[in-house]
Amino acid sequence: MFKKIILFLTILNSIAAIDNIPPGYCLFKSSSIYSDNGCFRLTMQDDGNLVIYRISDNKPLWSSQTSQTESCVACVQKDGNFVIYTNEEKPTWSTGTHDNTLSHLILQNNGNLVLYNEFNYPKWQSNTISQCKNQDNYFSAQIAKTNQQSPKQQSMKQSY
């Protein structure tokens, strides 16, 4: 199950701003996705906790409360459920949103983490709407630079 993630992580490391996890992909320990505006980060921490941070002050806005559970990966399953697993593929937390094929998870520019179904209807959310404290931070500037990429690079970003 976790093997197909290698391609996604390669792409994730080569693009400055990935704000979503598509169906069938995962976020491993020590990996993050960022809101498109660069103000928020979703991180699968080494302690097994999945956390949304506001980057400007590193304030945690939400967590899965799965620290110390040996959790290591957070996956958007093809059935639409967002699940955190241990190395032994034992679930420790989920959104309970199965039966929603082609769902995708997005860290929005307001800090809210939302799981949308194939019709872009929200099926689960973290309810963490927050203001970006510093629009002029370094990461936002890097995203603006990335958004000026060639059309080929843009379509690559949009397809994931």
Long-range contacts (C-beta under 8 A, 24 or more apart in sequence): 1-75, 1-89, 2-26, 2-28, 2-73, 2-75, 5-73, 8-160, 11-156, 11-160, 15-146, 15-156, 15-157, 15-160, 16-142, 16-143, 16-145, 16-146, 17-143, 17-146, 17-157, 18-157, 18-160, 19-106, 19-107, 19-108, 20-104, 20-105, 20-106, 20-107, 20-160, 21-74, 21-75, 21-76, 21-82, 21-104, 21-105, 22-76, 22-104, 22-160, 23-76, 23-77, 23-78, 23-80, 23-101, 23-102, 23-103, 23-104, 24-75, 24-76, 24-77, 24-78, 25-75, 25-76, 26-73, 26-74, 26-75, 26-76, 27-73, 27-74, 27-75, 28-72, 28-73, 29-72, 29-73, 33-107, 34-107, 34-139, 34-143, 35-107, 35-108, 35-109, 35-110, 35-111, 36-109, 36-143, 37-109, 37-132, 37-135, 37-140, 37-143, 38-137, 38-139, 38-140, 38-142, 38-143, 39-109, 39-111, 39-132, 39-133, 39-134, 39-135, 39-137, 39-140, 40-107, 40-108, 40-109, 40-111, 40-130, 40-132, 41-107, 42-107, 42-113, 44-71, 44-72, 44-73, 44-74, 44-84, 48-72, 48-84, 48-86, 48-92, 50-74, 50-84, 50-93, 52-107, 52-111, 52-113, 52-126, 52-128, 54-111, 54-130, 54-132, 54-133, 55-137, 55-139, 56-132, 56-133, 56-134, 56-137, 57-133, 61-111, 61-126, 61-128, 61-130, 62-113, 62-126, 62-127, 62-128, 64-92, 64-93, 65-93, 66-92, 66-93, 76-103, 76-104, 76-105, 76-115, 78-102, 80-115, 80-117, 80-123, 82-115, 82-124, 95-123, 95-124, 96-124, 97-123, 97-124
